[in-house]
Amino acid sequence: MGGFATPDLAVAVSVAGGLGMLSGTIGAEALSAQLDAVPADVPVGVNFLVPFLDRQALEDAATRSPLVEFFWGEPDPAMIATVHEGGARAGWQVGSADEARAARDAGCDLIVAQGIEAGGHIRGSLGLLPLLDEVRASVALPLVAAGGIGTGRAMAAALAAGADAVRVGTRFVAASESTAHPVYVEALIRSGADDTVLTTAFGEGWPNAPHRVLRSALTAGEALGAAQSWSPEWPSLASSGVIEAYALYAGQSVGAVRSRQAAAEIVHELVAEAEQALQSSGAQG
Ligand SMILES: Cc1cc2nc3c(=O)[nH]c(=O)nc-3n(C[C@H](O)[C@H](O)[C@H](O)COP(=O)(O)O)c2cc1C
């Protein structure tokens, strides 16, 4: 989750039984400091946005993290080889079955299938369920479902549809450990599934890359006119200016954000709800 993925948040997710992720896109030096803050016995993955890849950060992540994952680029066998040489497993977040096959052929160990319900940048054009169907039918690797999963019920549905695990983004933006600006968190809490929009508006420096944000961010940016920057930057505690007009990334899972909660509480709630949903659907079936 880009700069939201601080060690505090990632470690809290992993300690609760998930797999927290850091962002390698922050650069080698900053990533190294973040990895120093992760206890040796807590597994935490590192995600790289391919257009902004830092080779040194990639090599460090490959030796210091159990999972290195990529997003937004042609699956590249040389990058996967670097990950494997360092001793980590390699993953690729994809938006289509073609891209999943390319990731498998490049040597990936797991695939993250991202539906267009997701918050943040969106790679493909399919909803999560049809995408899972297509990827599951063509690639026999461990499969993680991402996009619009904010409740245990949605998590159970993704698992029943062929995923081995789920990825959750938006809910953790509102975690107590997140450095998201309070105005952003409040906007997430107020919003429902139909309050997001897929746009290319916040494309300064990363053009033609569709992303899902709260519709209110687009409206606030348009109201600012020439004063709006349209940077893809999200608002952190350190941000200033009109917070409402920053890129307020949010998935269609946003309706499940109802309060600021500890990351562990979010993980436990999702798992308990999913177990209950799977049991009751099993009982009915
Ligand atoms: C604030 C935010 C930042 C994100 N940054 C990244 C990123 O740096 N790299 C990446 O692979 N995915 C990123 N994503 C997308 C997530 O990997 C995932 O696909 C998405 O959060 C799933 O949908 P959900 O938000 O409805 O849970 C981001 C998502 C959000 C909400």
The ligand as a Tripos MOL2 file, in Angstrom:
@<TRIPOS>MOLECULE
LIG
   31    33     1     0     0
SMALL
NO_CHARGES

@<TRIPOS>ATOM
      1 C1         -3.9510    3.3400   -0.4420 C.3       1 LIG1
      2 C2         -3.6020    2.1950   -1.3470 C.ar      1 LIG1
      3 C3         -2.3070    2.1040   -1.8360 C.ar      1 LIG1
      4 C4         -1.9540    1.0350   -2.6680 C.ar      1 LIG1
      5 N1         -0.6620    0.9260   -3.1090 N.ar      1 LIG1
      6 C5         -0.2670   -0.1760   -3.7870 C.ar      1 LIG1
      7 C6          1.1010   -0.3820   -4.1100 C.ar      1 LIG1
      8 O1          1.9790    0.4310   -3.7970 O.2       1 LIG1
      9 N2          1.4320   -1.5270   -4.7640 N.ar      1 LIG1
     10 C7          0.4870   -2.4790   -5.1140 C.ar      1 LIG1
     11 O2          0.8420   -3.5100   -5.6740 O.2       1 LIG1
     12 N3         -0.8260   -2.2850   -4.8300 N.ar      1 LIG1
     13 C8         -1.2080   -1.1790   -4.1700 C.ar      1 LIG1
     14 N4         -2.5520   -1.0200   -3.8500 N.ar      1 LIG1
     15 C9         -3.5570   -2.0080   -4.3240 C.3       1 LIG1
     16 C10        -3.6130   -3.2170   -3.3920 C.3       1 LIG1
     17 O3         -2.5050   -4.0640   -3.6580 O.3       1 LIG1
     18 C11        -4.9000   -4.0550   -3.6010 C.3       1 LIG1
     19 O4         -5.0210   -4.4540   -4.9350 O.3       1 LIG1
     20 C12        -6.1790   -3.3220   -3.1720 C.3       1 LIG1
     21 O5         -5.9930   -2.5710   -2.0020 O.3       1 LIG1
     22 C13        -7.2890   -4.3390   -2.9460 C.3       1 LIG1
     23 O6         -8.5550   -3.7330   -2.8970 O.3       1 LIG1
     24 P1         -9.2210   -3.1150   -1.5420 P.3       1 LIG1
     25 O7         -8.5310   -1.7930   -1.3680 O.co2     1 LIG1
     26 O8        -10.6570   -2.9970   -1.8640 O.co2     1 LIG1
     27 O9         -8.9260   -4.0510   -0.4040 O.co2     1 LIG1
     28 C14        -2.9200    0.0520   -3.0200 C.ar      1 LIG1
     29 C15        -4.2260    0.1630   -2.5160 C.ar      1 LIG1
     30 C16        -4.5740    1.2100   -1.6800 C.ar      1 LIG1
     31 C17        -5.9850    1.2810   -1.1530 C.3       1 LIG1
@<TRIPOS>BOND
     1     1     2 1
     2     2     3 ar
     3     2    30 ar
     4     3     4 ar
     5     4     5 ar
     6     4    28 ar
     7     5     6 ar
     8     6     7 ar
     9     6    13 1
    10     7     8 2
    11     7     9 ar
    12     9    10 ar
    13    10    11 2
    14    10    12 ar
    15    12    13 ar
    16    13    14 ar
    17    14    15 1
    18    14    28 ar
    19    15    16 1
    20    16    17 1
    21    16    18 1
    22    18    19 1
    23    18    20 1
    24    20    21 1
    25    20    22 1
    26    22    23 1
    27    23    24 1
    28    24    25 2
    29    24    26 1
    30    24    27 1
    31    28    29 ar
    32    29    30 ar
    33    30    31 1
@<TRIPOS>SUBSTRUCTURE
     1 LIG1         1 GROUP 0 **** ****
